[in-house]
């Protein structure tokens, strides 16, 4: 006959080597902006808007024929202010999700989804404003239309490649392939604007040559930093969205308002920087031979 004590001993669980591991699915992880990022976007929007107003005031008493740089530079900051307003109000971003894994020592790797916030308005901004910046530099240097057009097309390809890369899976060749295409396109921009522009600007004299060299070097140094930030932030996801916003904000302020102030003040002080578009800019096509009374220039 079995005693009650024996029954209790038989019902006790046997000892195991350790606790049974429990695998809990990892929910999707989101990388998005916080209060610091939103405040940065609003501050840059305000600075871009103020810059647009300041550039407009600088052109107030300038004849239309000499207002080319003023118009282009003002458009750059107006477009940038609209872009930052869209980002600050939360209307211009989306999440890009890709597969990732949590690596563990004693249990299988746990797959999960990683989603990062991408501001698509930033690429719309760059696709419109960077060609205008190229026009500023090409007009200043006197670059011919063929090289100017090639520089603009290469620049647009560069920006669109960055956008395609941002929306691609960062674990595939799609992501870094578009990034490589963008970098190659940037080299074409450097060739047409900086290298060819340096040759063309010499015909305008020493003063304009020095101004172009300074502005071109300043701009290309900033533009070279953009793909570095992109590679760390949107490429490798090693930078937070807030830090990414702040990095791009500094670069945008340098590349647009600071560049614009430098160009317009230098242009105001040097008549050699004027651009002759053959009368089309101020009077339109078919106006040759007309007698114009009251022209200031």
HELIX and SHEET records of a PDB file:
HELIX    1   1 UNK A    4  UNK A   11  1                                   8    
HELIX    2   2 UNK A   35  UNK A   58  1                                  24    
HELIX    3   3 UNK A   64  UNK A   66  5                                   3    
HELIX    4   4 UNK A   68  UNK A   88  1                                  21    
HELIX    5   5 UNK A  120  UNK A  141  1                                  22    
HELIX    6   6 UNK A  145  UNK A  166  1                                  22    
HELIX    7   7 UNK A  173  UNK A  189  1                                  17    
HELIX    8   8 UNK A  190  UNK A  195  3                                   6    
HELIX    9   9 UNK A  196  UNK A  201  1                                   6    
HELIX   10  10 UNK A  202  UNK A  204  5                                   3    
HELIX   11  11 UNK A  206  UNK A  230  1                                  25    
HELIX   12  12 UNK A  231  UNK A  235  3                                   5    
HELIX   13  13 UNK A  241  UNK A  253  1                                  13    
HELIX   14  14 UNK A  254  UNK A  258  3                                   5    
HELIX   15  15 UNK A  259  UNK A  269  1                                  11    
HELIX   16  16 UNK A  271  UNK A  273  5                                   3    
HELIX   17  17 UNK A  280  UNK A  283  1                                   4    
SHEET    1   A 3 UNK A  29  UNK A  31  0                                        
SHEET    2   A 3 UNK A 110  UNK A 119  1                                        
SHEET    3   A 3 UNK A  93  UNK A 102 -1                                        
END                                                                             
